Amino acid sequence: MIERSTAIKVRIKDVQEGEYVRASPNYVLTPYGEKVARARVMATVVARFVSEDEKYASITLDDGSDTISVRAFRDEVELIKKIKEGDLVDVIGKIKEYKGEKYLTAECIRVIDDPNWELVRKLELLLKEREKEKPEEKEETSVEVEEIKLESGEEKDKKIVILNLIEELDRGEGVKYITLLKESGFDEEELESVLTELMQEGEIYEPKIGRFKRV
């Protein structure tokens, strides 16, 4: 049985600037040394095409870092027929290359109604980028992370950040308080306030002291 590659959240720029490696499976080696065979990209649809016989369709995505096309054939065309230009979408697809052009094959396309999730994804990717940077490069990225935090400064956005981190980092026993403090970039007062509100709202609970899980 062939194991399916995990879909990795990336910026389009990292795919386009990465090296395409033909292997089993094929993958892109990003500038940060990450091997990505299946990519997960959140971006805005800036172009859409469906052939007359509806056996081929494509959309072009722009996440602010670069653009990439997502292509669908036969049954997968249905994934694109429901999409409109201007939609914010979360896409999962295998990375392919044809005549030097990288693109994604459509596996899953979900329309995102709440634009706050785009800010969450940007924060996630900036934090991941910072972990892989050289020490002298981290200061510049820290400024970018702070800007994203300020953009999403409302309490609702802070809650989304914490909920998303818990979902991503929980390996079964909950996520430690210190881990959330480090990964979120919040100060202790902010984090405690958000955690308290989420527990009161029934979104998370504390299975053990200092560990948090989503309900």
N, C-alpha and C positions, 0 to 999 in steps of 0.2 A: 504493500500500500504506500503510495507516494504522499508524504507529509505536505500539507498546504502551508505556503509561506505566510507569515504574519503580515498584515497590512500595517505599514509604518507611516505615521503622520510626518509629513515633510512639507517644506515650501516648494513651490514649482521651480524656483531658482536653483535649489539644490539638485533637483532632477536634471534640469537642463545643463547645468555646469558640471554634472558628474560624468564619470566615464562608463559607457555602456559595455558590459562584459557578457560575452556569449558563453554560457555555461549551462548547467542543469540544476535549477532553472536560471534563465538569463536574469541579470540584475544590473542596477546602477550603483557604482561606488561613488558616494557623494563626496564633496570637498572635505567633509569631516570624518571620512573613513567608514561611513555606515553603508552596509550592503542592503539595497532596497529592491526586492523583486516585485512586491505588491505595494503600491503607494496609496495613502489616504490623504486627500487634498480637499481643503475647504476654500472655495473661491466663488467669484461671480461669473455667471454665464454672459459672455460678450458677443457670442455668435452661435447660430444654430442652423443645421442643415439636415433635411430628411429627403432621400431620393424618392422619385415618383413611384417606384415599385415597392418602396418601404422596406428594402432589403439592406439598406445602409443608412446610417445617420451619424452625425458628429456634432459636438459642441466645443467651443473654445472657452477655456477658463482663464481668469486673471485674478491672482491673489495679491496683487500689488508688488510682487517680487519679479514675476515673469508670467508668460502665458504658455499654455499647453492644450493640445486637442485631446478629446476623449472620443473614441470611435466605437461604434456598435454595428454588429452584423446580424442579420436574420432575427432570431427571437429576441436578442438583446436590444433591438431597435425600439421596442416598447418602453425601455427605460428612458429613452431620450424624447420620445414623442410627447410625453407629459411635461417636459421642461420648457420654460420660456426664457428669452433673453432678459437679463436683469435679475434672474433668480439667484439667490445665494444657495449653493449646494455643497454637500459633503459627499465626495466621490471616492470609491475604492476601485482600483483596477490594476492589472498587470502592466508593467512598463515594457513597451516594445520600441523598436527602432526600425525605420524603413528609409533607405537612401539618406541616412544621416540625420533624419528627423525623429525625435523621441515623441511618443504619444502614449496614452493609456487606453486599454481595452475596458469597456464598461462592464463592471460586475455588479455594482450597487451604486445608485444615485439617490440621495435623499435631499429634498428641499428643506432648508432651514428657515423657519419663520421668525425666530428670535435672533436679531443681529448681534446680541450680546455674546452668542456662542463664537462669533468670529473673533471677538476680542479675547475670549478664553483661549482659542486655538493659537492666536498670535503670542499670547503670554506663554503657553506651553512650549511652543517652538523656540522662543527666545531663551527660556530657561534651559532647554535641552542644548541649544547652541552654546550657551555660556559654559555648560558642563564640559563641552568638548574643546573649548578654546584654550589657547595658550594663556598663561597668567597675565601677560602684558596686554592682551586683547580684551580681558574680562571687564575692565572699567567702562569701556565704550558701550558694551552690550548691557551693562547694569543700568546705564542711563536710559537705553531704549526700553528696558523692562519697567523702569520707574514711570516712563511716559505712558506706557500701556496701562499701568496701574492707575495713573491719574485719569486717563480717559474713561476707565471703567470704575470710577470712584464711588458710584452709588452702592448702597447696601446690597441691592439685588445682584449687582455684578460680583461683589465680594462673595456672596453666597454661591454663585455659579462657579467661581474659581475653586472654592473649597469642595463643593460637591463633585466637581470634575476630578480634582486631585485625589479624593478618596476613592472614586470609582477606578481611576487609573492605577493607583498604588496599592490598593488592598489585595493582599495575597491570601486572604481567608481569615486572618485574625484581627483585622482592622488596621488602621494607619496610626502610627504614633504621633502624639502632639508635636514633638520636636521635629518630626519629618514635615508635617504640615507647616510649621513655623518657617522652616528652611525653604521649602519649595514654593510657598505662596509669596514670600517676601513681605508679609504683613508683620507689624510689630505685635507684641504679646497682647496688648489691650485690644487691638483690632481683631486678632484671631479668636480670643476668648469671647468677645462680643458676638462674632459671627457663629461660632460653635454653639453658644448658648441659644441663640435665636433659632438655629437649625434644629436643635434638639427639642425646643419648645414647639416648633412647627411639625415635629414628627418626621423630619427628613433624614435624620441620622440618630444613632444611639451609641452608647459607650459600653461595649461588652466587657471591657476591663478598664480599670482606671488608666487614663492617659492614652487610650486607643479608641478610634472612632470608625464606625461602619455606616453605610447607607442602609436605610430601611428597605 
